[in-house]
């Protein structure tokens, strides 16, 4: 395990395995407060000495065992952060279906307003963006190869049928993106945040376009370049290890799949300016991103342990800050929320199968953190706490757009 990732996953001082012999009246009061916060969720809560609070009306979907007093009061003080910390370091144990438990919690909290005190995300300048990407995407290609599909696509798949295999669904997603962009042979495409290069190579191979793809992840860029060389596409696809803000030149299409979440709300105007200067007069653009129905902060544990600097925006925030200032006109919007839930179902199953190998690469706390992240993400999409939007847009005065959605989504051979 790399030293920097040991720093990213320090041993928690709240994870002591030494539990008091018996719970006190104060401990039981604290547990009741925790239960009341998710009162409608059918969850059984158990303290280290066996004291239990069970749901009165329904059978519990799962049991949460709190092993230490320190974990109990840390959870009470800041549940959004400290449940994840306690679970990650085994101070809290979940007995039963973790995803079902998290779905119950999300549904119980669905009506709660966003806290009035929550801070808007800070700007992600080029240095911060590189650091954030390094913390997550440079964990190692070998790690992601254990549980992603063969193309190493780490974004929502598109399932033409609910029972489609993950590999087929990821290919269908790439084709859907290309058809929405109305790509034609010989066109020039700029991609912001290209992952391991699968979409850029697919666009070049299947649609005959030339692609310039930007990514600040060193490991992903090296992988993509080697793959382009191996597949004879290096002359059509250029992988640039640089920030999207450095994109220059004119292109027929702009595409970003799974990067907007990492841009940061204060930098949306800069992104809009990059898109505006990159597109030809009749250019088209597509943003594919995790979002919300209303503005709300990202879970602080996810920000701390998984996605530093991330923020899933509402559609209004994207339109107001990225599109409207540049005079763009939306031509198509689609929500693939349930497709992402199905994608995460596949990822979580594959991750669990690879858990022993992941533990050998990192440690058990890393495995538990990623299990919680994947299960929580799936629960967020199944319950509607998170959405997955695809927005297609063009310049307001451009008439070079599909006449109908059927024309836009013509089937390619």
PESUL-V493190 format. One record per pair of residues at least 6 apart in sequence whose C-alpha atoms are under 8 Angstrom apart, sorted by sequence separation. I is the first residue (numbers start at 1). GAP is how many residues later the second one is. D is the distance in whole Angstrom. If there is no record, write none. Layout:
BEGIN
[[I/GAP/D] [I/GAP/D]]
END
This chain:
BEGIN
[[46/6/4] [54/6/7] [66/6/6] [75/6/8] [86/6/5] [87/6/6] [148/6/7] [194/6/7] [203/6/6] [204/6/6] [215/6/7] [228/6/5] [302/6/7] [303/6/6] [323/6/7] [380/6/5] [381/6/6] [402/6/5] [45/7/6] [46/7/6] [75/7/5] [145/7/7] [203/7/8] [204/7/7] [303/7/7] [359/7/7] [394/7/8] [44/8/7] [45/8/5] [74/8/6] [75/8/6] [144/8/7] [203/8/8] [263/8/8] [359/8/6] [44/9/6] [45/9/6] [83/9/8] [157/9/7] [159/9/8] [160/9/7] [191/9/7] [225/9/7] [228/9/7] [358/9/7] [35/10/8] [44/10/4] [159/10/5] [275/10/8] [43/11/7] [44/11/6] [71/11/8] [75/11/8] [158/11/5] [159/11/8] [200/11/6] [42/12/8] [43/12/6] [157/12/5] [158/12/6] [160/12/7] [200/12/8] [298/12/7] [355/12/6] [42/13/5] [157/13/5] [159/13/7] [200/13/7] [225/13/8] [298/13/6] [31/14/8] [41/14/8] [156/14/8] [157/14/8] [158/14/6] [159/14/8] [225/14/6] [297/14/7] [298/14/7] [42/15/8] [71/15/6] [157/15/7] [158/15/5] [224/15/7] [42/16/6] [44/16/6] [151/16/8] [157/16/5] [197/16/8] [42/17/6] [43/17/5] [46/17/7] [48/17/7] [149/17/7] [150/17/7] [153/17/7] [156/17/8] [35/18/8] [42/18/5] [43/18/6] [44/18/6] [45/18/6] [46/18/6] [47/18/6] [48/18/6] [149/18/6] [158/18/8] [221/18/6] [295/18/6] [42/19/6] [43/19/6] [44/19/5] [45/19/5] [46/19/5] [47/19/5] [48/19/5] [194/19/6] [221/19/7] [294/19/8] [295/19/6] [352/19/8] [42/20/8] [43/20/6] [44/20/6] [45/20/6] [46/20/6] [47/20/6] [48/20/7] [71/20/6] [189/20/7] [191/20/7] [193/20/7] [194/20/6] [195/20/7] [221/20/6] [292/20/6] [294/20/5] [351/20/8] [32/21/8] [43/21/7] [45/21/8] [47/21/8] [71/21/7] [187/21/8] [188/21/6] [189/21/6] [190/21/6] [191/21/6] [192/21/6] [193/21/6] [194/21/6] [254/21/7] [291/21/4] [292/21/6] [293/21/5] [185/22/6] [186/22/6] [187/22/5] [188/22/5] [189/22/5] [190/22/5] [191/22/5] [192/22/5] [193/22/5] [195/22/8] [290/22/6] [291/22/5] [292/22/5] [293/22/7] [295/22/8] [28/23/8] [68/23/6] [184/23/6] [185/23/4] [186/23/5] [187/23/6] [188/23/6] [189/23/6] [190/23/6] [191/23/6] [192/23/7] [193/23/8] [197/23/8] [218/23/7] [289/23/8] [290/23/7] [291/23/5] [292/23/7] [348/23/7] [23/24/7] [67/24/5] [183/24/7] [184/24/7] [185/24/5] [186/24/7] [188/24/8] [190/24/8] [196/24/5] [197/24/8] [213/24/7] [215/24/8] [217/24/7] [254/24/7] [291/24/7] [23/25/8] [66/25/6] [67/25/6] [174/25/6] [178/25/7] [184/25/7] [195/25/6] [196/25/7] [211/25/6] [212/25/6] [213/25/6] [214/25/6] [215/25/6] [216/25/5] [245/25/7] [254/25/7] [22/26/8] [23/26/6] [66/26/5] [67/26/8] [183/26/7] [195/26/8] [197/26/8] [198/26/8] [210/26/5] [211/26/5] [212/26/5] [213/26/5] [214/26/5] [215/26/5] [216/26/5] [245/26/7] [253/26/6] [348/26/6] [22/27/5] [65/27/6] [66/27/7] [196/27/6] [197/27/5] [201/27/7] [209/27/7] [210/27/6] [211/27/6] [212/27/6] [213/27/6] [214/27/6] [215/27/6] [216/27/6] [247/27/7] [250/27/7] [251/27/6] [252/27/6] [260/27/7] [347/27/8] [348/27/7] [20/28/8] [21/28/7] [23/28/7] [64/28/7] [65/28/5] [174/28/7] [196/28/5] [197/28/8] [205/28/8] [212/28/7] [214/28/6] [215/28/6] [249/28/8] [250/28/5] [251/28/5] [252/28/6] [260/28/8] [261/28/6] [19/29/7] [64/29/6] [65/29/6] [178/29/8] [204/29/7] [214/29/6] [215/29/7] [245/29/6] [248/29/8] [249/29/6] [250/29/6] [251/29/6] [254/29/8] [259/29/8] [260/29/6] [261/29/6] [64/30/5] [65/30/8] [214/30/6] [244/30/8] [248/30/7] [250/30/6] [252/30/7] [253/30/5] [254/30/6] [255/30/6] [256/30/6] [257/30/6] [258/30/6] [259/30/7] [260/30/8] [261/30/8] [344/30/7] [63/31/6] [64/31/6] [247/31/7] [252/31/5] [253/31/5] [254/31/5] [255/31/5] [256/31/5] [257/31/5] [258/31/5] [344/31/8] [62/32/7] [63/32/5] [201/32/7] [204/32/6] [251/32/7] [252/32/7] [253/32/5] [254/32/6] [255/32/6] [256/32/6] [257/32/6] [258/32/7] [62/33/6] [63/33/6] [204/33/7] [214/33/8] [344/33/7] [345/33/7] [62/34/5] [344/34/5] [61/35/7] [62/35/6] [61/36/7] [62/36/7] [201/36/7] [341/36/8] [342/36/8] [200/37/7] [341/37/5] [62/38/8] [340/38/7] [341/38/7] [61/39/6] [62/39/6] [61/40/6] [341/40/5] [31/41/7] [34/41/8] [154/41/8] [340/41/7] [341/41/6] [27/42/7] [30/42/7] [34/42/6] [153/42/7] [197/42/8] [30/43/7] [33/43/7] [61/43/8] [153/43/7] [338/43/6] [152/44/6] [337/44/6] [338/44/6] [27/45/8] [151/45/8] [153/45/7] [264/45/7] [337/45/8] [30/46/7] [152/46/7] [264/46/6] [265/46/7] [151/47/6] [262/47/6] [263/47/7] [264/47/6] [337/47/8] [19/48/6] [20/48/7] [262/48/5] [263/48/8] [265/48/8] [340/48/7] [19/49/5] [20/49/7] [261/49/6] [262/49/6] [272/49/8] [273/49/8] [337/49/7] [17/50/7] [18/50/7] [19/50/7] [261/50/5] [268/50/7] [272/50/4] [276/50/6] [337/50/5] [17/51/7] [193/51/7] [261/51/5] [271/51/7] [272/51/6] [336/51/7] [337/51/5] [16/52/7] [192/52/5] [260/52/8] [261/52/7] [269/52/6] [335/52/7] [336/52/5] [337/52/8] [15/53/8] [268/53/6] [269/53/5] [272/53/8] [273/53/7] [335/53/5] [336/53/6] [16/54/8] [268/54/5] [272/54/7] [335/54/5] [336/54/8] [15/55/8] [334/55/6] [335/55/6] [14/56/6] [15/56/7] [269/56/8] [333/56/7] [334/56/5] [14/57/6] [190/57/8] [333/57/6] [334/57/7] [43/58/7] [332/58/8] [333/58/5] [332/59/6] [333/59/6] [14/60/8] [331/60/8] [332/60/5] [190/61/6] [330/61/7] [331/61/6] [332/61/7] [42/62/7] [188/62/8] [189/62/5] [192/62/8] [194/62/8] [330/62/6] [331/62/5] [41/63/5] [188/63/5] [189/63/6] [190/63/6] [191/63/6] [192/63/6] [193/63/6] [194/63/8] [330/63/4] [331/63/7] [41/64/6] [187/64/8] [188/64/5] [189/64/5] [190/64/5] [191/64/5] [192/64/5] [193/64/7] [305/64/8] [306/64/8] [329/64/5] [330/64/7] [187/65/6] [188/65/7] [189/65/6] [190/65/6] [191/65/6] [192/65/8] [193/65/7] [328/65/6] [329/65/5] [41/66/8] [187/66/8] [189/66/8] [193/66/6] [328/66/5] [329/66/6] [38/67/6] [41/67/6] [192/67/7] [306/67/7] [328/67/5] [329/67/5] [40/68/6] [327/68/6] [328/68/5] [39/69/7] [327/69/6] [38/70/5] [183/70/8] [331/70/8] [15/71/6] [38/71/7] [302/71/7] [14/72/7] [181/72/7] [12/73/7] [15/74/6] [17/74/7] [15/75/7] [16/75/7] [15/76/5] [12/77/7] [14/77/8] [11/78/8] [141/78/7] [138/79/6] [140/79/7] [141/79/7] [137/80/7] [138/80/7] [138/81/6] [137/82/8] [138/82/7] [133/83/7] [134/83/6] [137/83/8] [133/84/6] [130/86/6] [129/87/8] [130/87/7] [190/88/8] [293/92/8] [292/93/7] [293/93/8] [292/94/5] [293/94/7] [291/95/6] [292/95/5] [290/96/7] [291/96/5] [290/97/6] [291/97/6] [290/98/5] [291/98/7] [289/99/6] [290/99/6] [288/100/7] [289/100/6] [288/101/6] [289/101/7] [155/102/7] [182/102/8] [287/102/8] [288/102/4] [155/103/6] [181/103/6] [287/103/6] [288/103/7] [181/104/7] [286/104/7] [287/104/5] [181/105/7] [286/105/6] [287/105/7] [180/106/8] [286/106/4] [285/107/6] [286/107/6] [284/108/7] [285/108/5] [177/109/8] [284/109/6] [285/109/6] [284/110/5] [283/111/6] [284/111/8] [282/112/7] [283/112/7] [282/113/7] [281/114/7] [282/116/5] [126/117/7] [281/117/7] [282/117/7] [282/118/6] [8/127/8] [5/130/7] [129/133/8] [5/134/8] [129/134/8] [124/138/8] [124/139/6] [123/140/8] [124/140/6] [123/141/6] [122/142/7] [123/142/7] [124/142/8] [125/142/8] [121/143/6] [122/143/7] [123/143/5] [124/143/7] [121/144/6] [122/144/7] [123/144/6] [120/145/8] [121/145/7] [136/170/6] [135/171/8] [136/171/7] [135/172/8] [135/173/8] [132/175/7] [132/176/5] [120/177/7] [132/177/6] [166/177/7] [119/178/8] [158/178/8] [118/179/7] [129/180/8] [156/180/8] [159/180/6] [162/180/8] [166/180/7] [114/181/8] [158/181/6] [114/182/6] [157/182/6] [158/182/8] [114/183/7] [156/183/7] [157/183/6] [156/184/5] [124/185/7] [157/186/6] [122/187/8] [156/187/6] [121/188/7] [121/189/8] [121/190/7] [148/199/6] [147/200/6] [148/202/8] [147/203/5] [146/204/8] [147/204/5] [146/205/7] [147/207/7] [146/208/6] [181/211/7] [180/212/7] [143/215/7] [85/216/7] [84/217/6] [81/218/7] [143/218/8] [80/219/6] [81/219/5] [82/219/7] [80/220/6] [81/220/5] [182/220/8] [80/221/7] [182/226/6] [181/227/8] [180/228/6] [179/229/6] [180/229/6] [179/230/5] [179/231/7] [156/232/8] [179/232/8] [176/233/7] [179/233/8] [102/273/8] [103/273/8] [106/273/7] [98/274/8] [102/274/6] [106/274/7] [90/275/8] [110/275/7] [89/276/6] [99/276/5] [103/276/5] [107/276/7] [88/277/5] [98/277/7] [99/277/7] [102/277/6] [103/277/7] [106/277/7] [88/278/7] [89/279/8] [99/279/7] [100/279/7] [103/279/7] [106/279/7] [88/280/5] [99/280/6] [103/280/6] [87/281/7] [88/281/5] [87/282/8] [88/284/8] [84/285/7] [84/288/7] [9/296/7] [8/297/7] [9/356/8] [9/357/7] [1/360/6] [1/361/5]]
END
